[in-house]
Amino acid sequence: MRGLAETFAGRVDVIELDLDDRDQDGLRRELGITAQAQYVLVNAADEIVGRWWGVINEEALTSELETLLQT
């Protein structure tokens, strides 16, 4: 994910949540994240537009982000 954060710096906010950090419980609940290796793509209107579980393919996610940025 750090590579994506660098690639899209200034255009996309990449937020990493720590399941052990109780201060992040509210955001995790809001996004519906209940376990590790979950990814959520949220647009500028705070709508969830993508969700992935498990190992993520960064090339596919890069494509999703580019598409979202064009809309």
FIVODREN-225158 format. One record per atom (N, C-alpha, C): residue number from 1; atom name; residue in three letters; x, y negated, z. Coordinates in nm, 2 decimals. Last residue first. Layout:
! residues N
nr NUM; atom CA; rest Ala; px X; py Y; pz Z
...
//
This chain:
! residues 71
nr 71; atom N; rest Thr; px -1.35; py -1.02; pz -1.29
nr 71; atom CA; rest Thr; px -1.49; py -1.05; pz -1.29
nr 71; atom C; rest Thr; px -1.52; py -1.18; pz -1.21
nr 70; atom N; rest Gln; px -1.08; py -0.97; pz -1.27
nr 70; atom CA; rest Gln; px -1.13; py -1.03; pz -1.40
nr 70; atom C; rest Gln; px -1.27; py -1.07; pz -1.39
nr 69; atom N; rest Leu; px -1.05; py -0.84; pz -1.03
nr 69; atom CA; rest Leu; px -1.00; py -0.98; pz -1.04
nr 69; atom C; rest Leu; px -1.05; py -1.05; pz -1.17
nr 68; atom N; rest Leu; px -1.15; py -0.59; pz -1.10
nr 68; atom CA; rest Leu; px -1.22; py -0.67; pz -1.00
nr 68; atom C; rest Leu; px -1.18; py -0.82; pz -1.02
nr 67; atom N; rest Thr; px -0.94; py -0.50; pz -1.27
nr 67; atom CA; rest Thr; px -1.07; py -0.52; pz -1.32
nr 67; atom C; rest Thr; px -1.15; py -0.61; pz -1.23
nr 66; atom N; rest Glu; px -0.72; py -0.50; pz -1.08
nr 66; atom CA; rest Glu; px -0.72; py -0.58; pz -1.20
nr 66; atom C; rest Glu; px -0.86; py -0.61; pz -1.26
nr 65; atom N; rest Leu; px -0.82; py -0.30; pz -0.91
nr 65; atom CA; rest Leu; px -0.80; py -0.44; pz -0.86
nr 65; atom C; rest Leu; px -0.79; py -0.53; pz -0.98
nr 64; atom N; rest Glu; px -0.83; py -0.07; pz -1.07
nr 64; atom CA; rest Glu; px -0.95; py -0.12; pz -1.01
nr 64; atom C; rest Glu; px -0.94; py -0.27; pz -0.97
nr 63; atom N; rest Ser; px -0.55; py -0.05; pz -1.13
nr 63; atom CA; rest Ser; px -0.65; py -0.08; pz -1.24
nr 63; atom C; rest Ser; px -0.78; py -0.13; pz -1.18
nr 62; atom N; rest Thr; px -0.46; py 0.00; pz -0.87
nr 62; atom CA; rest Thr; px -0.41; py -0.12; pz -0.94
nr 62; atom C; rest Thr; px -0.51; py -0.15; pz -1.05
nr 61; atom N; rest Leu; px -0.58; py 0.25; pz -0.84
nr 61; atom CA; rest Leu; px -0.62; py 0.14; pz -0.75
nr 61; atom C; rest Leu; px -0.58; py 0.01; pz -0.82
nr 60; atom N; rest Ala; px -0.43; py 0.40; pz -1.02
nr 60; atom CA; rest Ala; px -0.58; py 0.39; pz -1.04
nr 60; atom C; rest Ala; px -0.63; py 0.27; pz -0.96
nr 59; atom N; rest Glu; px -0.18; py 0.38; pz -0.91
nr 59; atom CA; rest Glu; px -0.20; py 0.33; pz -1.05
nr 59; atom C; rest Glu; px -0.35; py 0.31; pz -1.07
nr 58; atom N; rest Glu; px -0.20; py 0.50; pz -0.66
nr 58; atom CA; rest Glu; px -0.18; py 0.35; pz -0.67
nr 58; atom C; rest Glu; px -0.20; py 0.30; pz -0.81
nr 57; atom N; rest Asn; px -0.42; py 0.72; pz -0.55
nr 57; atom CA; rest Asn; px -0.33; py 0.70; pz -0.67
nr 57; atom C; rest Asn; px -0.32; py 0.55; pz -0.68
nr 56; atom N; rest Ile; px -0.42; py 0.84; pz -0.21
nr 56; atom CA; rest Ile; px -0.47; py 0.75; pz -0.32
nr 56; atom C; rest Ile; px -0.37; py 0.73; pz -0.43
nr 55; atom N; rest Val; px -0.53; py 1.10; pz -0.02
nr 55; atom CA; rest Val; px -0.42; py 1.04; pz -0.09
nr 55; atom C; rest Val; px -0.47; py 0.96; pz -0.20
nr 54; atom N; rest Gly; px -0.84; py 1.02; pz 0.15
nr 54; atom CA; rest Gly; px -0.72; py 1.10; pz 0.12
nr 54; atom C; rest Gly; px -0.61; py 1.03; pz 0.05
nr 53; atom N; rest Trp; px -1.10; py 0.84; pz -0.01
nr 53; atom CA; rest Trp; px -1.05; py 0.91; pz 0.10
nr 53; atom C; rest Trp; px -0.93; py 1.00; pz 0.06
nr 52; atom N; rest Trp; px -1.23; py 0.52; pz -0.11
nr 52; atom CA; rest Trp; px -1.15; py 0.64; pz -0.14
nr 52; atom C; rest Trp; px -1.11; py 0.70; pz -0.01
nr 51; atom N; rest Arg; px -1.45; py 0.29; pz -0.25
nr 51; atom CA; rest Arg; px -1.41; py 0.36; pz -0.13
nr 51; atom C; rest Arg; px -1.34; py 0.49; pz -0.17
nr 50; atom N; rest Gly; px -1.57; py -0.03; pz -0.37
nr 50; atom CA; rest Gly; px -1.50; py 0.09; pz -0.39
nr 50; atom C; rest Gly; px -1.46; py 0.15; pz -0.25
nr 49; atom N; rest Val; px -1.70; py -0.25; pz -0.29
nr 49; atom CA; rest Val; px -1.72; py -0.21; pz -0.43
nr 49; atom C; rest Val; px -1.64; py -0.09; pz -0.46
nr 48; atom N; rest Ile; px -1.87; py -0.41; pz -0.04
nr 48; atom CA; rest Ile; px -1.78; py -0.30; pz -0.06
nr 48; atom C; rest Ile; px -1.81; py -0.25; pz -0.21
nr 47; atom N; rest Glu; px -1.86; py -0.76; pz -0.03
nr 47; atom CA; rest Glu; px -1.94; py -0.64; pz -0.07
nr 47; atom C; rest Glu; px -1.84; py -0.53; pz -0.09
nr 46; atom N; rest Asp; px -1.77; py -1.02; pz 0.01
nr 46; atom CA; rest Asp; px -1.77; py -0.93; pz 0.12
nr 46; atom C; rest Asp; px -1.85; py -0.81; pz 0.10
nr 45; atom N; rest Ala; px -1.73; py -1.16; pz -0.22
nr 45; atom CA; rest Ala; px -1.86; py -1.18; pz -0.16
nr 45; atom C; rest Ala; px -1.88; py -1.09; pz -0.04
nr 44; atom N; rest Ala; px -1.49; py -1.06; pz -0.32
nr 44; atom CA; rest Ala; px -1.49; py -1.20; pz -0.26
nr 44; atom C; rest Ala; px -1.62; py -1.23; pz -0.19
nr 43; atom N; rest Asn; px -1.50; py -0.71; pz -0.23
nr 43; atom CA; rest Asn; px -1.49; py -0.82; pz -0.33
nr 43; atom C; rest Asn; px -1.50; py -0.95; pz -0.25
nr 42; atom N; rest Val; px -1.31; py -0.44; pz -0.11
nr 42; atom CA; rest Val; px -1.42; py -0.54; pz -0.08
nr 42; atom C; rest Val; px -1.40; py -0.66; pz -0.17
nr 41; atom N; rest Leu; px -1.24; py -0.11; pz -0.08
nr 41; atom CA; rest Leu; px -1.22; py -0.23; pz -0.17
nr 41; atom C; rest Leu; px -1.34; py -0.32; pz -0.15
nr 40; atom N; rest Val; px -1.09; py 0.10; pz 0.15
nr 40; atom CA; rest Val; px -1.21; py 0.03; pz 0.11
nr 40; atom C; rest Val; px -1.17; py -0.09; pz 0.03
nr 39; atom N; rest Tyr; px -0.98; py 0.42; pz 0.24
nr 39; atom CA; rest Tyr; px -0.95; py 0.29; pz 0.17
nr 39; atom C; rest Tyr; px -1.08; py 0.23; pz 0.13
nr 38; atom N; rest Gln; px -0.84; py 0.64; pz 0.47
nr 38; atom CA; rest Gln; px -0.96; py 0.59; pz 0.41
nr 38; atom C; rest Gln; px -0.93; py 0.45; pz 0.36
nr 37; atom N; rest Ala; px -0.65; py 0.77; pz 0.64
nr 37; atom CA; rest Ala; px -0.65; py 0.79; pz 0.49
nr 37; atom C; rest Ala; px -0.78; py 0.75; pz 0.43
nr 36; atom N; rest Gln; px -0.82; py 0.84; pz 0.95
nr 36; atom CA; rest Gln; px -0.71; py 0.80; pz 0.87
nr 36; atom C; rest Gln; px -0.73; py 0.83; pz 0.72
nr 35; atom N; rest Ala; px -1.17; py 0.76; pz 1.01
nr 35; atom CA; rest Ala; px -1.05; py 0.84; pz 1.02
nr 35; atom C; rest Ala; px -0.94; py 0.78; pz 0.93
nr 34; atom N; rest Thr; px -1.37; py 0.57; pz 0.97
nr 34; atom CA; rest Thr; px -1.38; py 0.66; pz 1.09
nr 34; atom C; rest Thr; px -1.26; py 0.75; pz 1.11
nr 33; atom N; rest Ile; px -1.50; py 0.28; pz 0.84
nr 33; atom CA; rest Ile; px -1.38; py 0.36; pz 0.85
nr 33; atom C; rest Ile; px -1.38; py 0.44; pz 0.98
nr 32; atom N; rest Gly; px -1.70; py 0.10; pz 0.79
nr 32; atom CA; rest Gly; px -1.73; py 0.24; pz 0.80
nr 32; atom C; rest Gly; px -1.61; py 0.33; pz 0.79
nr 31; atom N; rest Leu; px -1.66; py -0.17; pz 0.81
nr 31; atom CA; rest Leu; px -1.62; py -0.11; pz 0.69
nr 31; atom C; rest Leu; px -1.66; py 0.04; pz 0.68
nr 30; atom N; rest Glu; px -1.75; py -0.21; pz 1.08
nr 30; atom CA; rest Glu; px -1.81; py -0.29; pz 0.97
nr 30; atom C; rest Glu; px -1.78; py -0.22; pz 0.83
nr 29; atom N; rest Arg; px -1.56; py -0.05; pz 1.21
nr 29; atom CA; rest Arg; px -1.71; py -0.02; pz 1.21
nr 29; atom C; rest Arg; px -1.78; py -0.09; pz 1.10
nr 28; atom N; rest Arg; px -1.33; py -0.20; pz 1.16
nr 28; atom CA; rest Arg; px -1.34; py -0.06; pz 1.12
nr 28; atom C; rest Arg; px -1.48; py -0.02; pz 1.11
nr 27; atom N; rest Leu; px -1.39; py -0.44; pz 1.29
nr 27; atom CA; rest Leu; px -1.37; py -0.44; pz 1.14
nr 27; atom C; rest Leu; px -1.38; py -0.30; pz 1.09
nr 26; atom N; rest Gly; px -1.40; py -0.35; pz 1.56
nr 26; atom CA; rest Gly; px -1.52; py -0.42; pz 1.49
nr 26; atom C; rest Gly; px -1.51; py -0.41; pz 1.34
nr 25; atom N; rest Asp; px -1.15; py -0.24; pz 1.62
nr 25; atom CA; rest Asp; px -1.27; py -0.16; pz 1.62
nr 25; atom C; rest Asp; px -1.38; py -0.22; pz 1.54
nr 24; atom N; rest Gln; px -0.91; py -0.38; pz 1.65
nr 24; atom CA; rest Gln; px -0.96; py -0.37; pz 1.52
nr 24; atom C; rest Gln; px -1.09; py -0.28; pz 1.50
nr 23; atom N; rest Asp; px -0.84; py -0.36; pz 1.91
nr 23; atom CA; rest Asp; px -0.88; py -0.49; pz 1.87
nr 23; atom C; rest Asp; px -0.94; py -0.49; pz 1.73
nr 22; atom N; rest Arg; px -0.75; py -0.10; pz 1.94
nr 22; atom CA; rest Arg; px -0.89; py -0.12; pz 1.98
nr 22; atom C; rest Arg; px -0.93; py -0.26; pz 1.93
nr 21; atom N; rest Asp; px -0.56; py 0.08; pz 1.74
nr 21; atom CA; rest Asp; px -0.56; py -0.06; pz 1.79
nr 21; atom C; rest Asp; px -0.71; py -0.09; pz 1.82
nr 20; atom N; rest Asp; px -0.55; py 0.33; pz 1.63
nr 20; atom CA; rest Asp; px -0.52; py 0.32; pz 1.77
nr 20; atom C; rest Asp; px -0.53; py 0.18; pz 1.83
nr 19; atom N; rest Leu; px -0.59; py 0.28; pz 1.36
nr 19; atom CA; rest Leu; px -0.70; py 0.35; pz 1.43
nr 19; atom C; rest Leu; px -0.68; py 0.34; pz 1.58
nr 18; atom N; rest Asp; px -0.51; py -0.01; pz 1.20
nr 18; atom CA; rest Asp; px -0.45; py 0.09; pz 1.29
nr 18; atom C; rest Asp; px -0.56; py 0.15; pz 1.38
nr 17; atom N; rest Leu; px -0.54; py -0.12; pz 0.87
nr 17; atom CA; rest Leu; px -0.60; py -0.10; pz 1.00
nr 17; atom C; rest Leu; px -0.53; py 0.01; pz 1.07
nr 16; atom N; rest Glu; px -0.41; py -0.35; pz 0.66
nr 16; atom CA; rest Glu; px -0.39; py -0.22; pz 0.71
nr 16; atom C; rest Glu; px -0.45; py -0.21; pz 0.85
nr 15; atom N; rest Ile; px -0.52; py -0.54; pz 0.39
nr 15; atom CA; rest Ile; px -0.52; py -0.53; pz 0.53
nr 15; atom C; rest Ile; px -0.51; py -0.38; pz 0.57
nr 14; atom N; rest Val; px -0.44; py -0.75; pz 0.14
nr 14; atom CA; rest Val; px -0.44; py -0.61; pz 0.17
nr 14; atom C; rest Val; px -0.42; py -0.60; pz 0.33
nr 13; atom N; rest Asp; px -0.60; py -0.98; pz -0.06
nr 13; atom CA; rest Asp; px -0.56; py -0.96; pz 0.08
nr 13; atom C; rest Asp; px -0.56; py -0.81; pz 0.10
nr 12; atom N; rest Val; px -0.50; py -1.10; pz -0.38
nr 12; atom CA; rest Val; px -0.57; py -1.00; pz -0.30
nr 12; atom C; rest Val; px -0.51; py -0.99; pz -0.16
nr 11; atom N; rest Arg; px -0.34; py -1.31; pz -0.46
nr 11; atom CA; rest Arg; px -0.47; py -1.29; pz -0.53
nr 11; atom C; rest Arg; px -0.56; py -1.19; pz -0.45
nr 10; atom N; rest Gly; px -0.12; py -1.33; pz -0.30
nr 10; atom CA; rest Gly; px -0.18; py -1.46; pz -0.34
nr 10; atom C; rest Gly; px -0.31; py -1.44; pz -0.42
nr 9; atom N; rest Ala; px 0.01; py -1.03; pz -0.43
nr 9; atom CA; rest Ala; px 0.02; py -1.14; pz -0.33
nr 9; atom C; rest Ala; px -0.04; py -1.27; pz -0.39
nr 8; atom N; rest Phe; px 0.00; py -0.80; pz -0.58
nr 8; atom CA; rest Phe; px -0.12; py -0.88; pz -0.58
nr 8; atom C; rest Phe; px -0.11; py -1.00; pz -0.48
nr 7; atom N; rest Thr; px 0.25; py -0.68; pz -0.52
nr 7; atom CA; rest Thr; px 0.21; py -0.70; pz -0.66
nr 7; atom C; rest Thr; px 0.09; py -0.80; pz -0.67
nr 6; atom N; rest Glu; px 0.25; py -0.66; pz -0.24
nr 6; atom CA; rest Glu; px 0.34; py -0.75; pz -0.31
nr 6; atom C; rest Glu; px 0.30; py -0.78; pz -0.45
nr 5; atom N; rest Ala; px 0.04; py -0.48; pz -0.20
nr 5; atom CA; rest Ala; px 0.03; py -0.61; pz -0.14
nr 5; atom C; rest Ala; px 0.13; py -0.71; pz -0.20
nr 4; atom N; rest Leu; px 0.13; py -0.26; pz -0.34
nr 4; atom CA; rest Leu; px 0.02; py -0.33; pz -0.39
nr 4; atom C; rest Leu; px 0.01; py -0.47; pz -0.33
nr 3; atom N; rest Gly; px 0.34; py -0.19; pz -0.17
nr 3; atom CA; rest Gly; px 0.37; py -0.23; pz -0.31
nr 3; atom C; rest Gly; px 0.26; py -0.31; pz -0.37
nr 2; atom N; rest Arg; px 0.20; py -0.12; pz 0.06
nr 2; atom CA; rest Arg; px 0.29; py -0.24; pz 0.06
nr 2; atom C; rest Arg; px 0.32; py -0.29; pz -0.08
nr 1; atom N; rest Met; px 0.08; py 0.12; pz 0.00
nr 1; atom CA; rest Met; px 0.00; py 0.00; pz 0.00
nr 1; atom C; rest Met; px 0.09; py -0.13; pz 0.00
//
